[in-house]
């Protein structure tokens, strides 16, 4: 089916002599400008619709009303100025649509209701950005250029994951998140309800899951929350109008401590715990060897599928440590009965059993890639590949399907850059730039493909590394939501084009040129975002001085700069033309959208290429860091040490009269020591790591002092040896 829209688009492109240079994201398959004038919205505009499309017609009417103040007429049928039509013969690809705009009418024809909704989103992107706002703009001309669009997605799975387990987002914010996904044609929301630190989904049969498991802390420090069945029905209905399928995630066998706190008999030990207030991964698993645990699991899954009409249900399945199962008499007895050789095989046994249950309910199990790599699973499932996109081969070769969501490209809790000033963020992987997310390799979908598409993830564990990110309800702040949006946008737009547009039609430079006009649209939607740094070019003159030229890349933003190496802000000099400085490092510039909303600075980054053979730059020392007598020096190495193995830590002195004397290096995971280093020379150490844990902070502590004084400065690098 998806091939047919590509063929149709190719035919259209053969007759297109004037492709509309619009800023639509994701880029449609074809856009053809028609030189016949604009369609102009007015108070007399009528929206007509097929009977099945009333929700979409009401949605469009509501968007128009917020900014125009006009309550436009709705009319069933095809006699309107804006016509919404379903015709699967005219548009053969699921979720595909055509958009035809003439001075007299707008016609959106979709293969299905989702296709019509996506046609509406493209129509809205042709209108001024203010169309998304809720401030009425009297006297504004709401015009759409005459254009013909034929479009359909390259992949059927275009997803985002929202982690509500580690931080509870209220119902209204979940709706906003769905709105923002739908605006850019994403269609799958993985709703992460369950984790060690919170159970967010009401259960009628097991009420302690939310009475106890949804909350942490005491007194004024108590925080948490959950979604009632009524909340879920409302969210599901809201999402359905917008073409978004809600996929619930009920995590097990690990990441389930919140349930164990509520019902200790679910674990192998029966020990009573508390819901954690700080991030960690509990070793307690669901006791798979007890019939009572399996009955609980089936009850919860049955209750969940009654709430969610999605044909998928996510069971998590990641990061299980099997020491509890190895020690549990019930689990060991199950292994003997089933002929399993090792505790990890129990996870495959459990996954297969659950997949069979869900198949009887008309559902397909989805889970992180561990579900197909821990024991035998005969029932087809969908694996979310989060380690390496190439791991999808493991899934598809076994008859399963795959969705690509690699942490290296699509985990948006990592920062976009390593520039100083990025907010608190996950650090166990390198930054994920906008370009890196956009250019992730992905197989384009075709009939019979077992790779369904791509999915981004926003994890909320940073909220439970402290209180800096928490909302303060008594002050009516929403800092947590703005923090999440800062990390998700604009990378969600890159994800949308990665998921929607065929690879041969994607170009990062083209995408980047269109992106600038979308920031005012995000502003109109009340959505926070990370303002990109200015685009800067430089030229060195015969006198050695450097001239910087800044190119505007955010529509409506001002550029401010400094030439003394200080951090610029909205009160710094306003850029009006090229700036010349004596030294490259003197110049910094920022995009300023509003006094309180600006980019990180463009600045000249240090060049460590001459030290490439020593590995990754980690930290530096300078005279103020150096003590004159032996003292512990502790620095973070999260994201530099990324797996088990042998690692080399090297210290490179750059300047100063005094050498740095080093000894007794140790590696810490959180606050616990996990390795002591072997010193190979006066400036290098070897660490053996055998207890790596993703998502966990790591630190190195070394005893150091300056030999005869503290006039010493240098760099530290870390390299994996095997």
N, C-alpha and C positions, 0 to 999 in steps of 0.2 A: 504493500500500500504506500509506504513512504517513498518508493521509487517513482510512483506515478506523479506526485507533485513536482519532483525534480524534473521529470520529463516535460510536464506542462510548463514549468518555469523556463526551461531551456528553449522551448518553442516561442514563448513570449519574448525572451531575450533576443531571439533572432529578428524580431520586428521592432525592437526598442532602439530608437536612435537618440533618445534624450532621457537618460536615467536620472531620476530625481536625486539630487545630492542632499538628502535629508539627514537628520541626526537620529533616526529611529534606532533604538536598542531594544532587543536584539535585531540585527540587520535582517530585513526580509529577503526572501529568495529573489524577488524582482520588485522594482519600483519604477514606474514609468510616468514621467511628468506629461500632462496633457495641457497644451497652451490654450486653454479656453476660459480662463478666469477662475475665481475662487467661489467656493460655497460659503455663505455667510449665515451663521446661526442668528436667529431672531426670536423674539417672544412668541411668534406665530408658528415656529417650527413644530412639526408633528413627528413623533417617533412611532412608526408602525412595526409590528412584530408578528412572527408566527406564534400560535397559541402556546407552544412549549417554551417560548422565550420571554415570557412576562417577567421573570426575575431579572434577566439581563437588561431588559428595557427599563425596568424600575431602577436598576443600578445606574444606567447611563443618565437617566432623568435626574437622579440624585446628585451625580457629579456635576452636571450642568447647573443645578439649582444653587449649589454652594457658592459658586463664583459669579454667576450671572444674575441670580435672584429671580430667575424665570422658572415657573412651574409648568414645564412644557406638557402638551397633550400627548397621551398615549392612545394608540388605536390598533386593535387587532386586525391583521391583514397586511396588505402590501401597499396601501395608499397613504404614504407618508413622505416627508422630506428626508428622513433618515430611516432606512428600511433594514430590519434585522430578519434574516432568512436562513433556514436550514435546508440544504440541498446536497445530500451525500453523493449524488450523481455528478453534480457540477463541480464539487470539491471532493475528490476521492480519498484524500489522506486524512486519517483521524487527527483532530485538533487543527486541521488546516482551514484557511479562509481566503476569500478574495475581498478586496476593498476597492470600490469604484466611487470616485468623487467627481462630480460635475458641478457647474454653477447652480444647477437646479436640485440635485439630490445626492445623497450618500447611500450606497447600498453595500451592506456587509453580508456576505453569504458564507456560511460555515458548514463544514462537514457535519458538525454536531454543535451542541450548546457551547462547549469549550472553545471551538473554533470561532464562533461568533464573538465570544467574550474577548478573545485575543485580537480579533479585528477591531473591537471597540478600543482596546489599549493602543493599537497603532493609530487609530483615528485621533485619540486624545493627544498623542505625541506630535501630531501635526498642528494642534492648536497652541496658542500661547501658554507658557508655563503656568500662568495664573489660573488656568482652568481647574487645576487640582486644589486650589485653596478654598477656604470657607469665608473669605472676605469678599463682599460684593464689589464689583468693579463697574459702576455705571458709566456708560459712554464708551466702553471698550469695544473694539471691533473683533468679534470672534470668528475668524475666517480660517478655512482649510483650503490649501491649494488643490487644484484639480490633479488627480493622480490615479493610477491603477496599480494595485498591489496584488500579487499572488504569493502565498506564503504557507508554510507548514514546518513543523519541527523536524530536526534531524534525529532527535532521540526522544523516545516516549517517556523516559525517566529524567526529570529535570528538578532536582530536589534540594531542599535545605533541611538541616536538623536544628531544632531549638531545644536546648538543654534546660528544662524547667525543673529538673530534679535537684540540681545544686543551687539554683536560685528560682524562686517561684515568681513567675510573671502573671499578673492578673489577667482576667479574661479579656478586658478591653485591649491590653497590649498585644495579646496573642492575635486578636483580630487585626490590629494594625500591622503586625508582622506578616500576616496572610495577605493583607492588602498590598504590601510592598512586594512580596513575592509575585503576586498576580499581575501587578503593574508591569513586570518584566517577564511574564509568561513562564514562570516556574510552576510546576504542577504537583509536587509531592512534598508534604511536610512531615518529616519524621519527628514525632512528639516524644521526647525523651522524658518519660514520667518518673522513672524509678532509678535510684542509685543509693549508695551507702548512706548518703546524708539526707534523703527525703523520699517519701512515697506520696505522689501528688494526685493519684486517681482514686476517687471514692469507691469503696466496695461495700455493698449492702450486706454481704455474707460475712465479711471480715472487717468490722468497723474499726478495730484498733489500728489497722494500717494507716488510717488518717488521724484518728484520735491521738495516737502516739507517734507513729512513724513519719508524720508530715511536719513535725516541729522539732527544733533544737534550741538549746539554751534555756535559761530560767529567767523569770521576772521580766525586767525591761529588755533583757537580751534575747528574749524568746522570739524566734523568727521562723517563717515557713508559710505553709498554706497548701491548699489542694483544690481540685476541680470537682464539683458535684456532677451527678449525671445530667442535671439540667444545664449546667455550664457546657458540658461536652456536646449535648445535642444542639445547643445554640451555636457553638463554634463550628461543628460539622456542617450545619445548614448554611452558615455564613460562608464557609470555604467552598461549598459545592457550587454556589452561584458564581464564584470566581475561578472555577476550574481547578481548585486545589483539593487533592485527596489527602486526608489526615491519616497517617499510618502510626498507630500507637506502638510504643516500645515498652514492653514489660521485661525488664532486664533480669537474667539468671544464667548460669548458677551463681556467678559472682555479682558484685555491685548490688547486693540485696540486703545489706545490713539493716536498713530501715525496717524491713519486714521482720527480720530476726529480732530486732528490739521489741517490736509489737508482739511477736509470737516466738519466743525462744525455742520452742520445740521444732521449728523449721530447720534449725542448724544441726550439725553433727554433735555438738557439745552440749547444747541446751543452756549455755551460759547467758546470763542477762547482761546486755550491753546498754549503752546510751547512744542516741542519734548524734553523730559527730558534728562538732562545730567547725572543725578544721579539715582541710582536704587530706584524705589518704585513701588507699585501696585496702579494704578489709580482706583478711584471709578467710573469713567465714563464708561458706558456700551453702546453698540450699542442699540439705541432706537428701541425695537422690536415692539412698537405700531404704528410706522409710516410706511406706504406703501413704502415711498421713501427709507427707510433703508433696507427693505426686497428686494426691487428691486436692490439696490446696492449690497447686499449680493449675490443674485442670479447671477448678472452679473459677479462678481468677481469669484465665484465658477465655472461658465461656462467657463470663460476665463482660469482658472487654469486647469481644466480637459482637455482642448484642448492642453495644454502644456505637461501634464504628463500622460503617458499611464498606470500608475499604476491603479490597480482595487480598490485602497483605496484612500481616501482623509481625512486628519486629520482636525478637526474643533476646536481643543483645548478644550475650555469649562471649564477650571479650575478657581478657586479662584475668582468667581464673588461675589461681594457684592451688594445687591439688593436695597439699599436705593434710588438710582435714579429712579428705576422702581416703587418703592412704592410711590414716589412723583409725577410721570409723569402722566398727564391726559390721554395721548394717550395710555400708557401702562395699566393704570387702566381701560380704556374703553375696551381694548382688553381682559383683565381678565374677565370683566363682560360678554362680548359676548361669550367667550369660557367656562364660568362657572368655572374659576380657583379661588382657595381660597386664594392663597398667591403668592407674587411676584416670589418666586423661581420656582413655577409651570410654569411660562413663559419660563424658560430655557428648560424644557422638551418639551413644545409645540414647541419652535423654533427648538430644536434638531430633533424632529420627522418630522417637515416640511422639514428641510434641508435633512434629511435622505431619505425622499420620493423623493425630487428633484434629489438627487444623484443616487438613485436606477433607476430612469428613464434614467440616463446617464450611467448605467452599473457600478456604483461605490458604494462601501460600506463605510459608515462614520466610522471614528476612532476618538477617543477623550479621554482625561483624564477621570478618573472614575466618575467625577462629572456629565458627560453627562447621566449616567444611574441612578443617585441618586438625581436628581433635576427635579421632575415631571415625567409624564408618557411618555415613548418612546416605541411605538409599532413596529416600523421598526427595524429589527435586526441591531446592530452596534457592533463595537469592542471597548472595554474599556481598556485603559492603566491603570493598577492598580498600583498606585504610593504611596499609604499609607501603605497597609498591604497586603501581598500575599493572605491571607485568604479572602479578599474582592472580589476575583474572583468568589466566590460562589454567591454573589449578582448579578453579570453579568450573569453567566451561568444559574442560576435558573430562570431568566427572558427571557431565549432564546437568549441572546447575547453571543458574544465571548469575550475572555479576553487575554491580553498579560501582563505578569508580569514585572514590572519595578519599584520595590519598592525603595523609596529613601534610606531606611535603608541598602540596599545591592548594588544597581546598579546606584546610582547617583555619578558620578566620579568627580564632583567638590568638594566633601568632601575629606579631606586628607586621606592617608592610615594609618596614625598614629597620636598620640598626642605628638610625640617627638619634642622637640624644634628645630626649623629650617625648618619646613614645610612651603612652600610658602603661600602667601595670599590665603585664601580658604573660601568656605561656612562653616558656623559654627552652623547652626541651627539643625544639627543632629550630632551624634558621628562619629568618623572616620570610613571609610569603608576599612578594610584591604583586602589584596589580598585573604587571606583565607576566609574571610567573603563573598566576592563577589563570590568566587568559590563554596562555600558550601551553597548558598542560596537554600532553599527547592523549588522544582519545579516539577510539574507533568510531567512525560514523555508523549510525544504525542502518541496517538493511534487513530485509525479510529473512528470518531464520537466525539472526544474530543472537548470541547469548549475552552480549554486553548491552544492557538496557539503556545506559546513560551515565550521568554524573550527578554528584550531590555535594554541596558544601555543608560544613558543620560549624556551629558556634557553641563552644562549650562554656559553661558558667562556673568552672571550678575556681576561677580567680576571685569570685565573690566570697569564697570561704577560706581564702588565705588571709583574711583580716576583715576589718570593718570599713576600710577606706572607700569601697565601692557601693556600700549599702545605701538604699534610699533612706531618707529621714521623713517618714510620713507626717509627723507633727509640723514639719516645715513645708510640707507639700512639694517636696523635691522629687525629681524623677531621674536622678543622676545615673542609676543603674541602666535604665532604658537607653539613655543617651550614650553611655559607655558601650553598650552592645551595638548600637547603630554605628558608632564611630568605627568599630572593627568590621562590621558587615558591609558597610557602604564606603566606597563604590565597588568593592570586590564582588558583591552580589550581581552587579551589572555585567562584570566580566564573566561570571559563572553563567549568566543567562544567555550570553552570546555563545559561549563554549558549548552549552547544552542545546541551543536552538539552531544555530547556523552551521551548515556543512563546513568542514575544515578548509576546503578549497576556496571558500568565500570569506574566510576570516583573515583579517590583517590587524595586528595590534596597532600599528600606526593609524590606520583608518578608524578603528574603534576609539583610540585616544582623541582623534580630532572630533569625533561626535560626542564624546563624554562631557566636554566642557559645558554644553548646553543643558545637561541633565541636572546639574547642581541646583539651579533655580527651581526645577521641578521637585527635587527633594525638599528644598526649603518650603515650597508651597504645600507639600504634604506634611510638614512638621517633622521631617525625618532628619536626624543628625547624620553627619558623615565626616570622614577624614578628608580635609581639604588637601589636594595634592600640592606638592612643592612646585614653584615656578619652573618652567623650562628655560634653561639658560645656555647660551653659547659663549665661547670666549675666544679671543685672539690676542697673541702676544706681539707687541710692537718691537721695532728695532732697538728701542731704548730699554727693553726688558719689562716694561709696564704691561699690565694685562687689562684689556677692555672686555667688559661683560655686557651682553645684550640679552634682555629678558623678553620672552614671548608670552603673551597672555594665553592661559589655557583653562581658565575658569570664567565662564560668562558672568559679567557683572562684578567681578572681584577687582580690587586695587592691588598694586604691587608696591611694597615698601621695602627699604633696604638700609644696610649700614655698611660702612667701609673701615671700621675700626676693630673688627672681629667680635663685636658685641651682638647679642641676640636681638633681632629686629622685632618690632610690633607695629600696631596701627598708628603710633605716633612717630615712627621713624620716617626718614625722608621718603617722599612719594616718587616712585620711578616714572620718569617721562622720556628717557632715552638712554643710550649706552653710557656706562659708568667705567672709568679707568682708575685702577689702583696700582700701588707699587708691588704688592705681594698678592698672590692668588688667594691666600687664606684670609685676607682682609675683608673680602666681600661676602655678604649674606643677604638673602632676599626671601620674602614671604608673600604668599597670596593672602589677602585679607577680605573675607566675605562680609564680615561685620566686626565691630570692635571686640567682641568676645569669641570670634570664630575665625581662626586663621590657620594656615598650614604650618608645618615644621619648616625650618629654613632650608633653602638651598645653601649648601656650604661645601667647600672642598674637603673631601674625605681623605684621611691618611692613606698612603699607598704602602701596603705591606707585601707587595709582589716579590721583593727580593728575599723574603723569608718564607716563600711558598713551601720549600722543602721541610719546614718545621711545623707545618700544619695550620691551624686556625688561630687567629689572634684572639686572645681571651681577656687580658687586662694589662694595664701598664702600672709602673711605679715611678714615683718622682720624689724629690727630697722630702716633702712633707709626709710621704708614706713611710719613709725609712727611719727606723729607730737606730740609736747608736750603741745599744746593747741588745743581746738576743731577746726577741719577743715574737709571739705568734702573729702571723699575718694570714688572715682568712679572706678568700675571695670566691665569688660564685663561678662555677663552671657548668651550670645547667645549659644544655644545648650544645656544649663543646664536647662533652663525653656523651655519646648517643647510643651505646650498646655495651654488652659484655665484651671483654677482650683485653689486649695489652695496649696501654697508652703511654706516650712519651710527653713529659712536660718540660719545656725548655725556657730558660730565662736569658734574654739577650740585652746586655747593657748597651745603651746608645750614647750616653754622655755622662760627664761628671768625673771628679777626682777619685772617688771611692768605689770600691767593688762592693757588691751585695753578697754577703756570706749567708749560705742556705744550708739547712739540714732538717731532718725529721719531718718529712711530708706525709700527710694523712688525707684520705678522701672520706667525706661525710655525705650520707644520703639523709636529707632533712637534718636531724640533730644527731644521728647515729653513725659512728665510724664504721666503714665497710672495707677499708683497705689501708695498708701502710706501704709507702713507696720505697723502692730500692734506689739509692742515689748512685747514678752512673758516672757523674763528673761533678765539678763544682757548680755547674749551671744546668744540669739535666737530671730528671728522675724518671723511673719506670713504675707505672701503676698497673696492677692486674685487677680488673673489674669482673666480678661474677654474680653480682646481685643488682643489675641495672633494672630500673623501673621507670617506664615512660610517664611523663606528667609530674615528675617529682623533682624538687630542687636538689642540686648537688653543689658541694663546696669543697675547696681544697684549703687546708691549713698547713702552713710551713713556718718553721722558725727562721727568722731572718734578722739581719742587722747590717749596717754599713761598716766597712772595715776602716776605722779611723775617723769616720764622719758620715754625714748623710747626703753628701753631694753626689747623688747617683740617680739616674733615670733610665728606664728601659721597658721592654715589652715581654709578655709571657705568651707562649704558643703551646697548643695541644695537638698532638697527632696520633692517630691510631696506627699501631704497628702490625696488627693482625686481626 
